[in-house]
């Protein structure tokens, strides 16, 4: 029996059997024909943490941002993690770029309503643990992340199931020889409209105290 405690364990787990973790496809549900395929995200809960793995096909892997908490999603490729504890008003957003730069936000309600304008967003100053692996010849990249549940306001749940709402999204930019860029957006959530913050369409993520193999 082995518990996931760090990213090295997650690397080993994925290498052992990528089908071992629950998988969610990144797609474009807001498009009539559901658009293109944007990869897969997988999750596991263990030792008070959420572990996330993403396998992302990408014709042009890039993001020039070089500093923590810069708005990298306006500059190039990013993978995004959205999390909300079931029953809570607040929620969290974590970005990871191909160079492992991170941008992190904590959304707290400021008035009634469901849209993004009903929340204030504050930067989270302590970065989550993540690592990125690039495979440019295969035109894909991978993200590995470990998020302590205490980081998103979860106390000790003992052996009771923990229910989170979550969504995994990405900005996929492709540069043209003429100097322009094309952008495709993807999400694991069945968004009827193109807005990653439509929390009513996020998926439920159910985790227990530990996972093992």
Buried (B, 14 or more C-beta within 10 A) or exposed (E): EEEBBEBEBBBEBBEEEEEEBEBBBBBBBBEEEEBEEBBBBBBBBBBBBBBBBBBBBBEBBBBEBEEBBBEBBEBBBBBBBBBBBEEBEBBBBBBBBBBBBBBBBBBEEEEEEEEEEBBEEEEBEEBBBBBBEBBEEEEBBBBBBBBBBEBBBBEEBEEEEBEBBBBBBBBBBBEEEEEEEEEBBBBBBBBEEEBBBBBEBBBEBEBEBBBEE
